[in-house]
Amino acid sequence: MATVGIGARVKRKEDLRLITGTATYTDDIKLPGMVYAAFVRSPYAHARVRSVSTAAARKLPGVIEVFTHQDLRPLWQAPLPCAWAAWPTLKNPAHWPLAADKVCHVGEAVAVVVAADRDTARDAAQLLEVEYDPLPAVVDLEEAAGSAAARIHDELADNIAYTFQASHGAVADAFLRAPVKIRQRYLQQRILGAAMEPRAVVVQWHPFDQEMTIWSTTQVPHFLRLFASVLLGVPEHRLRVVAPEVGGGFGSKLQVYAEEIACGAVAMKLGRPVKWAADRSEDFLSTHQGRQGIMDFEVAAESDGRVTAMRLNWLADMGAYNMVNGPYVPLLGYIIGTGPYKVSNFECNITGVFTTTTPTDAIRGAGRPEATYWLERTMDLLAAEVGLDPAEVRRRNLPGPEEFPFTNGSGLVYDTGNYPRALEKALEAVGYEEIRRQQLQQRQSGNPGGKLLGIGISTYVEACGLAPAAATAGTLYGAALWDSAQVRVHHTGKVTVYTGASPHGQGHETSFAQIVSERLGVPFEDVEIAHGDTARGPMGTNTYGSRSLVVAGVALYKALDKIRAKAARIAAFRLECPAEEIEFSGAALAVRGAADRSVSFQEIAAAANLGAHERYPAGLEPGLEATCFFTPENFSFPFGTHVCVVEVDPETGRVAIQKYVAVDDCGNVVNPLIVEGQIHGGIAMGIAQALFEEYVYDRNGQPVTASFLDYAVPTAADLPAYDSHLTVTPATTNPLGAKGIGEAGTIASTPAVVNAVVDALSHLGVRHIDMPLRPERVWRAIQKHGR
């Protein structure tokens, strides 16, 4: 056993149980007397529920009970939550776990069947007879926002969920004076989180103790406990939430879902444990989706390519209801709306719109991929307009490292950065000048029958580490999302950490153990990281927004400082010197400058936990534990440049990625192996949106791509090898000097790919193609421009 500290490339310790099939997921849980739930879902996008006949389902052998909204309503203290309900302009229609008298999207639950086994429950659900009175579906965003559209919620005058306006600087004057103006409409298609594990929940109610335990495939066990307590009327201290292994989330499990609250009520009704697990088709219909929106973006610039102002009008699709964070997602785009560029004049207008579709919320990146997409596509359009290379336009608009701290166009202060270094490193790694030479030669020769070469750049910055109250005050964010860590050193010197973060693939058990190993000198194998169980540690605010390391990890770092300080006092007593002369030296604490005068950390742990008077300082409380709650003073701001090289087949429109270079800067790195894995996974997700993924509804609100037969996600064969590099610009806002990295690849990669494809066709006159860039869509663009 050995110390494995910060910066080491160590394989993830949690992977052994995951790859050997010994891990426990929610659907693995089996409890005595457990029953199974199946939900009856609306086949209509918009309809009144006239009646629900349960007689036939109740007659099926094995069926225990059937519940409708009216049956469970007395147990629900409130509708499903939206964290922004106090937002002044937000309209928040009631969203109940089971529809009361109206459904607003295909897949909305209207009843729940409970049976002795899963198959019987599903069979019985097919026997329910629901009478609907269909109403007009409203799917098109612009149509939904218009005054003539059918109202989705009867209590509202229109389908506008909220509006948000912000303006910084002299935007109108800058546009009036600018010799160059670029305007482009960008469509963000709807996508899924498409996690490997569909959602599932198990609820156990103890009627005599009036206690509840919920096991769920959630990213947010502490939030689920809070909201379940409010919605079900179970005191928070009597409600435990456990997130076992979670097979991916990507934001789609950052939610309080109807099924969790409905199963809670069913368990209370029956006094028996209840399990529900979605199949893939059900997951497609009921798990929140993301991205859908229309962005009209304008840039004002000088003739030398220097940007002077930006203006954005954003129609954002909320789907049928406001989810926990759905209305806030576009504001995460707004706060980095000018990206890494020197733009002080910025105007943003956001309109959230209800449609008769599955509700939307955060999907990996959450607003920041959208912002980076409109920015990086427009920088390429600007380059073409002023006759400059896309790389040169970016050079002219990036601040230098000496200009930090740097205030962006929305007023957010970036603490550190060296954007030009990342750009130049990426260009050098991809061989940019040589590829441009090859491209020019190809075009001059006419390239008869050959593939078309294109290269795309994406220079990005993201705001992550959600969410410091001071930095988000202007965006109506209602809370400071601090996080916590509790460190417990046992008699033998082994360490247990309880973290408020709740992983679903990020490698917390490894990277957090490395921090402990380095700070205390204990063997890496002697550190246990406990998470995802609200009964085991202090309150946390969970995992999303690339916050685990820079918020929960910093809470751990600061808790370890407390452990170190107390250990130094004990060591000083044992070694008869002042505490300030004690230093950590590997697995021991020694007198500075006298390494032979030392005591092992294990001895310190034993002394602290035994508290023997003659071996322990008088008046110092026994035990070696510490708890820390940490609130960040600002976001963290990772940044970088991604460059994609593609070949486009003009005969078929098929895009093949030939090379992909990523240069990212996430400050100081705890585990480079984990960082690379996060970047690679993020890039894959961004490429998927650029080329493959799109969740489509027809005009009647019926999902057209409601299975993996129609909704395309890339396989390993569709993705390139990545040439990944790091630069290191430490953050100044936390003692680790770290910045988040979990979403960076997704944020950067989509515009890099689209820019490359459009660049390959630019000599034909192609200016823009909307995502996803399927072969047919690319082929039609080629044909339209006379190939």
Secondary structure, DSSP 8 states (H G I E B T S, - for coil): -----TT-----TTHHHHHTT---BGGG---TT-EEEEEEE-SSSSEEEEEEE-HHHHHSTTEEEEEEHHHHGGG-SS----TTTT-TT-------SS-SSEE-STT-EEEEEEESSHHHHHHHHTT-EEEEEE------HHHHHSTTS--SSTTSSSSEEEEEEEEES-HHHHHHH-SEEEEEEEEE--B----SS--EEEEEEETTTTEEEEEES-S-HHHHHHHHHHHHT--GGGEEEE--B----TTTTSS--HHHHHHHHHHHHHTS-EEEE--HHHHHHHS-BB--EEEEEEEEE-TTS-EEEEEEEEEEEEETS--SSGGGHHHHHHTTTTTTS----EEEEEEEEE-SS--B---TTTTHHHHHHHHHHHHHHHHHHHT--HHHHHHHHS--GGG-SEE-TTS-EE----HHHHHHHHHHHHTHHHHHHHHHHHHHTT-TT--EEEEEEEEEE--BS---HHHHGGGT--S---EEEEEEE-TTS-EEEEES---SSS-HHHHHHHHHHHHH---GGGEEEE-SBTTTS-----S-TT-IIIIIIHHHHHHHHHHHHHHHHHHHHHHTS-GGGEEEETTEEEETTEEEEEEEHHHHHHHHHH--GGGS-TT--S--EEEEEE--SS-B--EEEEEEEEEE-TTT--EEEEEEEEEEE-BS-S-HHHHHHHHHHHHHHHHHHHHT----B-TTS-BSS-STTTS----GGGS--EEEEE-----SSSTT-B---TTHHHHHHHHHHHHHHHHHHGGGT-----SS--HHHHHHHHHHTT-
